[in-house]
Amino acid sequence: MTEYFKIGKFVTAFGVKGELVLKHNLGKKTSLKGLQAVFIEERKESFIPWFIQQTRIKSADELYVQLADVPTREAAIKLVQKEVWLQEPDFKKFSAKSSPLNLLGYSIVENGKALGSILEVVEQPHQLLCRIEIDGKEALIPLHEETLIKIDKKAKQVIVQLPEGLLEIYR
């Protein structure tokens, strides 16, 4: 099964020819040169490819994107606020090695026990929040200097020491 990684979302339409502004979290300035398509999750676990005609860099974390079959501003507006996903090989190619998004798929481990796999990384000013599932419920695990012990890239684990009682609110 192909894995998809959320890289950002379309934040606005630009101009009259259907261009969109993609705000991304790839951790580096990129034009996504050579990328054929981005994916939008139309329904849960149903990713639809949107083929790229051209891209150009707007800033370190924003791109202008012209999609095929989006010729007008009105067509582009329908895609504003939609989350944008890449398939795993493309994600690895375009994301910075130091980007927090590279933690997707890693396991959160506390006291030698795996709590769950990181499904989403939410960047905030002073910490990262990692979304995992515990007993079928969504849980947000904070990563900052007080909770993060180690990131083991070989084992694909994020070792943490969480505040007492944090996990109980999710159970």
N, C-alpha and C positions, 0 to 999 in steps of 0.2 A: 504494500500500500504506500502511495506517495505521501510524504509528509509536507505540510504547508506551514510557513512561518509568517506571522503578521509583521509587516515592516513599517506600517503607518497608515495614513488615510488621505483621500483627496479632500483638501480643505476649502477650495474655491475653484470656480471657473475663471479663465483668464482670456480676455479678448473675445472676438466674435467667431472664431474658427474652431471652437470646441476644445481648446486646450484646457488642461486641468493643472492645478498645483498640487503636487504630491509632497506632503510633509512626512519624512521618513526618519527612522531611528537606526540607520545602518552604521552610524558611528564614524562615517567618513564622507567626504565630498565625492560624489559619483554621478555620472550621467547614465548609469546602467547600460553603457555601450555594449551592443551585442545581445541584449536581452530581447527575446521574441515576444513574451507576453507576461502580463501581471494577472493575478486572479482576484476575483471578488466573490465573497461567500454569499450567494443569493439566499440559500437556506442552510440550516445547520449541516455541516459536513458536505456541502455541495458547492464546489468551487468552479466558477465559470471563467474561462480564459478571455482576456481582452488583449488583443494584439496591438503592439506598439508600432506607430508609424515613425515617431521621432521623440527625442527628449533633449532637453538642455538644462544646464545647471542654473538655478536661481540663487541659491545660497548653500552653505555647508550642509543643511538638512532639508532643503526643498528643491524640487525639480519641476520644470514645466514638462507636461506629458501630453502628447497628441496620440490619441488612440484611433485605430481604424474603426470605422462605423460610428464615429462621434464627430460629425462635420460642423455642428453648430453649437453656439453657447447654450441654447435650450437643451440640447441632448447632453451636454457636459454637466449642466446643473443637476440632472437626475442622478449623477454619480457622486455629487458632493456629499461629504461625510461618510462615504462608503470606505470600509477598511480594505487595505490592499495587502495581498499575500504573495509570497514567492514559493516555488517548489524548493525543496531542500538543497539540491545542487546549486541552483542560482543564488539562494540565500547565502550559502557558504562562500560563493565566488565574490559577491558584492558587499558583504558585511565586513567591518573592521574586526580584526582578531580580538581587540580589546572591548568591543561593543558588548554591553550587557545583554543584548539580544542573543548572543552566542550561548547564554546559559539555558536557552530553551531546550527541553529534553533532558537536562541534568536532573538528578535526584536530589531532593533536600533531605539531609541526614542529620538527626539529632541523637546524641548518646548511642551511636552505632545503629540506630533504627531508621530505615528509610520512611519518610513521611509521604512522599509522592513525587511525581515528575513535574517539573516546571512547565506549565501550559502557556503562560504569558508573563512578560516582564513589563511592569509599569514604572517608568522613571519619574521620580519626584525630586524636588530640589536637594533634600538631604538624605535620601535613601531610595532604594529600589524596593518595590513590592513584587513578590513572585506569587503568581496565582497557581495553586495546586488543588487537587481534590482529595479530601479526607472523608472516608465513609460516604462517598457520593455527594458530598457538599463542597462548595467552593470555599477555599481558605486563602487568605492573603498573608504571606510570610514576609516580614520586613528584613531587608538586608542593609546593614550599616555597620559602623565600626564596633558597636557593642554586641551585635548578634552574629556577625560573620566571623567564623574561626578560620576557615580555609576553603579554597576552591581547588579540587583535585580534578584536573583536566583529563588525566589518564583514565580515572574511574568514572568520569562524568558525574561528579558529586559536589554538592555545595554543603559543607559541614557548618552547622549553626548551633548556637546556644541561645534558645529563645527565652523570653521572660516567663516566669512562672505563671501558669494559668492561661496563657495565650491560646494554646490548642484546645482547651476545654470549651471556649466559646464557639468552636466549630463542631463540637461533638454533641 
